[in-house]
Amino acid sequence: MKNSTTAANWADFQATNRQRRAIRDFNGAQISDDDIAAILAEAVLAPSSGNLQPYQLHWISNAETKATIAQACNGQKAAKTAATLIVVAANPAFGLKTATEQRAYVDSSAAFEQKSKAYYHKQLNMFERLLKLGAFPIWTPLVSIAALVRPSLSLLPVGHLGSKHWAARNAVFAAQTLMLAAAAKGIDSCPMEGFSASKIATLLDLPRGTVIPLVIALGYRSTDARIEAQWRRSEDDLVIQH
């Protein structure tokens, strides 16, 4: 049964979700560090496979670094006029590090029953095998061949490409949460895929094997920012009920 709190939460979410638009022209006003930190704190709560969080969110607060990354974003107006940029970096190695930390947390916590600890150990062991042994390049052609028969296998976190795709998919959960959190704060965003990943990775000294699925521009929309009528595919076409 819905109560008044549920109804209010739903109304707030709808307003936030519909307020979020990809803004490509910001007015230059700065965002407070407290607001950026609050948005990032919400992004950290995004779901991920096995709670492994195989990503980092790089907050670009230095003006010179921001300008250089904006150039690496093909000089996009959204990047150049943004108050700040968030570089979303994904790497299976981040997931392995998280697995080690999560195992230590589960083992040392009195909040977990033995049954729960056994479950988490089983899950972590599986992910560690996938991300260690499964990341070898030799698996990549085998998965590609198998995917010709069963396309769903192409998304397995196996092979040097599959493990990176897995990390990137998980990072996008955090990116979407970040943009919705920004919208709830009245801050606009623009997710960007057009950039030189190699230049940004070098500039930020990202570890080998890191991919960058998105760079997110944050700021306040300019008064003449182009915001046109929003179009989406029809629900009848997009939502299939079984």
Backbone torsions as a table, in degrees:
resi	resn	phi	psi	omega
1	MET	NA	133.6	179.3
2	LYS	-78.1	139.5	174.0
3	ASN	-115.5	180.0	-176.0
4	SER	-64.1	-33.7	179.4
5	THR	-66.6	-44.2	178.4
6	THR	-61.2	-43.9	-179.8
7	ALA	-62.3	-41.2	-180.0
8	ALA	-67.8	-40.7	178.2
9	ASN	-61.6	-42.2	-179.7
10	TRP	-65.3	-41.9	179.3
11	ALA	-64.3	-40.5	178.5
12	ASP	-64.9	-42.0	-179.8
13	PHE	-65.0	-44.9	179.1
14	GLN	-57.7	-44.4	-179.6
15	ALA	-62.7	-43.7	179.8
16	THR	-65.3	-47.0	-177.1
17	ASN	-63.2	-37.0	-177.3
18	ARG	-84.4	-18.3	175.1
19	GLN	-76.5	-29.9	-178.2
20	ARG	-67.4	120.3	175.6
21	ARG	-136.3	156.5	176.9
22	ALA	-79.7	104.4	-177.4
23	ILE	-96.4	130.3	-175.6
24	ARG	-112.3	6.4	179.6
25	ASP	-144.8	110.1	-177.9
26	PHE	-103.7	158.9	-172.9
27	ASN	-89.6	0.7	176.8
28	GLY	90.3	-10.4	179.1
29	ALA	-66.3	141.1	-178.5
30	GLN	-80.1	154.7	174.4
31	ILE	-104.3	136.5	-178.8
32	SER	-65.4	147.7	177.6
33	ASP	-59.1	-35.7	179.9
34	ASP	-62.5	-40.1	179.5
35	ASP	-67.7	-41.7	178.3
36	ILE	-63.4	-43.8	-179.9
37	ALA	-62.4	-38.7	179.6
38	ALA	-66.6	-40.9	178.2
39	ILE	-63.2	-45.0	179.7
40	LEU	-64.5	-34.9	178.6
41	ALA	-63.0	-34.5	176.9
42	GLU	-73.4	-38.7	179.4
43	ALA	-61.1	-34.3	179.8
44	VAL	-61.7	-23.9	-177.7
45	LEU	-85.8	2.4	-179.8
46	ALA	-63.0	151.1	177.9
47	PRO	-72.0	159.2	175.4
48	SER	-157.4	157.6	-179.8
49	SER	-59.0	122.7	179.0
50	GLY	62.5	15.5	-175.8
51	ASN	55.6	34.9	-175.9
52	LEU	-89.9	-13.6	173.0
53	GLN	42.4	62.3	-174.8
54	PRO	-81.0	52.4	-176.4
55	TYR	-153.8	165.4	171.7
56	GLN	-130.0	150.1	176.6
57	LEU	-114.4	109.0	-176.0
58	HIS	-93.3	111.2	179.8
59	TRP	-84.6	113.5	-177.1
60	ILE	-93.7	95.1	-177.2
61	SER	-100.6	-20.4	179.4
62	ASN	-75.5	127.2	-174.0
63	ALA	-61.7	-40.5	-178.5
64	GLU	-67.8	-43.6	178.1
65	THR	-63.9	-40.3	178.9
66	LYS	-60.6	-43.7	-179.5
67	ALA	-62.9	-40.3	179.8
68	THR	-66.6	-42.5	179.2
69	ILE	-67.8	-36.2	177.0
70	ALA	-59.4	-38.8	176.4
71	GLN	-66.2	-37.8	178.3
72	ALA	-69.7	-16.6	175.1
73	CYS	-88.7	33.1	178.3
74	ASN	59.2	25.8	178.0
75	GLY	65.6	22.4	-179.5
76	GLN	-56.9	141.3	-179.1
77	LYS	-60.0	-38.4	179.0
78	ALA	-58.6	-40.6	-179.6
79	ALA	-71.6	-41.7	-176.0
80	LYS	-71.4	-33.1	-176.0
81	THR	-96.7	-7.2	-178.1
82	ALA	-63.2	149.4	174.9
83	ALA	-70.6	-37.1	177.8
84	THR	-155.3	164.4	179.6
85	LEU	-123.8	145.1	173.7
86	ILE	-118.2	119.2	177.3
87	VAL	-95.8	121.5	179.8
88	VAL	-93.6	115.0	-176.4
89	ALA	-117.0	129.9	-177.6
90	ALA	-122.5	143.7	-178.1
91	ASN	-159.9	128.3	176.9
92	PRO	-54.9	-29.9	179.8
93	ALA	-63.2	-32.0	176.1
94	PHE	-63.9	-38.2	178.1
95	GLY	-65.0	-38.9	177.4
96	LEU	-64.7	-39.9	177.7
97	LYS	-63.2	-42.1	178.4
98	THR	-62.6	-39.3	-179.7
99	ALA	-59.4	-42.2	178.4
100	THR	-62.9	-44.2	-179.2
101	GLU	-68.0	-39.8	-179.3
102	GLN	-66.4	-38.9	178.4
103	ARG	-62.0	-43.2	178.9
104	ALA	-63.6	-38.6	179.6
105	TYR	-65.9	-47.3	-179.4
106	VAL	-61.9	-43.2	-177.7
107	ASP	-65.8	-34.5	-175.0
108	SER	-90.9	-10.2	-175.4
109	SER	-88.1	135.8	176.6
110	ALA	-84.8	-4.2	-177.2
111	ALA	-78.2	-14.7	-177.2
112	PHE	-103.1	131.6	171.9
113	GLU	-72.9	164.5	-178.6
114	GLN	-59.9	-35.6	179.3
115	LYS	-63.1	-42.0	178.7
116	SER	-66.8	-41.5	178.7
117	LYS	-61.3	-40.3	178.8
118	ALA	-63.6	-39.1	178.7
119	TYR	-62.7	-48.2	-178.5
120	TYR	-64.7	-37.9	177.2
121	HIS	-62.2	-42.0	179.4
122	LYS	-62.3	-45.5	179.6
123	GLN	-62.9	-46.2	-178.1
124	LEU	-65.4	-39.7	177.6
125	ASN	-60.3	-41.9	-179.8
126	MET	-63.5	-47.8	-179.0
127	PHE	-65.3	-38.4	179.3
128	GLU	-64.2	-39.6	177.0
129	ARG	-63.9	-44.4	179.6
130	LEU	-60.9	-45.1	-173.7
131	LEU	-79.9	-18.4	176.8
132	LYS	-95.1	-69.4	-177.2
133	LEU	-70.4	-37.3	-176.8
134	GLY	-72.4	-12.7	-177.6
135	ALA	-84.4	-7.6	-178.8
136	PHE	-61.3	137.3	-178.6
137	PRO	-56.6	-25.5	-177.2
138	ILE	-58.9	-26.4	-178.2
139	TRP	-76.0	-23.0	-173.3
140	THR	-58.7	-51.6	179.2
141	PRO	-65.0	-32.3	179.9
142	LEU	-67.0	-41.8	177.9
143	VAL	-65.8	-40.1	-179.8
144	SER	-60.6	-41.8	179.3
145	ILE	-67.4	-44.8	-180.0
146	ALA	-62.5	-34.3	-178.0
147	ALA	-69.1	-20.7	176.0
148	LEU	-64.3	-33.5	179.4
149	VAL	-87.4	-42.2	-178.9
150	ARG	-130.1	92.7	-174.0
151	PRO	-53.6	-30.6	-178.1
152	SER	-60.9	-24.2	-179.5
153	LEU	-69.0	-17.2	-179.5
154	SER	-65.9	-16.4	-178.7
155	LEU	-95.7	3.3	178.1
156	LEU	-64.0	142.6	177.2
157	PRO	-78.4	54.7	-174.6
158	VAL	-126.4	138.8	-176.5
159	GLY	90.1	161.2	-175.0
160	HIS	-67.5	-23.7	175.6
161	LEU	-87.1	-43.1	-178.5
162	GLY	-59.0	-39.9	-179.4
163	SER	-68.0	-34.6	177.7
164	LYS	-71.6	-39.9	176.3
165	HIS	-61.1	-40.5	178.2
166	TRP	-60.2	-46.8	180.0
167	ALA	-62.2	-42.0	-179.0
168	ALA	-65.3	-40.9	178.6
169	ARG	-60.2	-42.7	179.3
170	ASN	-65.3	-36.7	-179.8
171	ALA	-64.1	-31.3	-179.1
172	VAL	-66.6	-29.1	174.9
173	PHE	-59.6	-45.2	179.8
174	ALA	-65.9	-37.7	-179.9
175	ALA	-63.3	-44.7	179.7
176	GLN	-66.0	-41.3	177.4
177	THR	-60.5	-41.4	179.3
178	LEU	-60.9	-44.6	-177.8
179	MET	-68.7	-35.9	176.2
180	LEU	-69.5	-38.0	176.5
181	ALA	-62.5	-40.9	178.1
182	ALA	-61.9	-44.5	179.7
183	ALA	-60.6	-38.8	178.5
184	ALA	-64.4	-25.9	177.6
185	LYS	-88.6	-0.2	-176.6
186	GLY	78.8	19.3	-178.8
187	ILE	-106.8	134.8	-178.2
188	ASP	-89.2	162.5	-178.2
189	SER	-146.7	163.8	173.3
190	CYS	-147.6	114.6	175.9
191	PRO	-78.7	131.4	-177.0
192	MET	-122.2	133.7	175.6
193	GLU	-111.3	-11.6	-179.6
194	GLY	-90.3	97.9	-179.3
195	PHE	-163.3	166.0	175.2
196	SER	-91.2	100.8	-178.3
197	ALA	-62.5	-36.4	-178.2
198	SER	-65.6	-39.9	179.0
199	LYS	-65.6	-43.8	-179.1
200	ILE	-67.4	-42.0	179.2
201	ALA	-60.6	-40.4	178.5
202	THR	-67.2	-44.2	-178.7
203	LEU	-61.2	-40.5	-177.6
204	LEU	-91.4	0.2	179.7
205	ASP	55.4	47.6	179.7
206	LEU	-73.4	144.3	-177.5
207	PRO	-66.4	155.2	179.8
208	ARG	-55.7	138.9	179.4
209	GLY	93.0	-0.5	-179.5
210	THR	-83.2	136.5	172.7
211	VAL	-115.3	155.7	-178.5
212	ILE	-120.6	97.8	-178.9
213	PRO	-71.9	-30.9	-175.7
214	LEU	-150.8	151.0	162.1
215	VAL	-119.6	129.7	-176.0
216	ILE	-110.0	123.6	175.0
217	ALA	-89.2	135.4	177.9
218	LEU	-123.4	143.1	178.2
219	GLY	173.4	-167.5	176.8
220	TYR	-112.2	130.3	-175.2
221	ARG	-60.3	141.6	176.1
222	SER	-73.9	160.2	-176.7
223	THR	-64.1	-26.2	-179.7
224	ASP	-108.4	21.0	175.8
225	ALA	-61.7	137.0	-177.3
226	ARG	-78.4	113.1	178.8
227	ILE	-127.9	101.4	-175.6
228	GLU	-98.6	172.2	-179.7
229	ALA	-55.6	133.7	-176.7
230	GLN	-81.5	132.8	178.7
231	TRP	-122.6	137.7	173.3
232	ARG	-138.0	157.5	172.2
233	ARG	-57.0	152.1	-179.5
234	SER	-67.1	150.2	178.2
235	GLU	-61.8	-34.4	179.3
236	ASP	-61.7	-32.3	-179.4
237	ASP	-83.9	-34.0	-171.7
238	LEU	-92.0	-35.8	-176.6
239	VAL	-102.9	118.5	-179.2
240	ILE	-110.2	114.9	-179.6
241	GLN	-93.9	134.3	180.0
242	HIS	-114.7	NA	NA
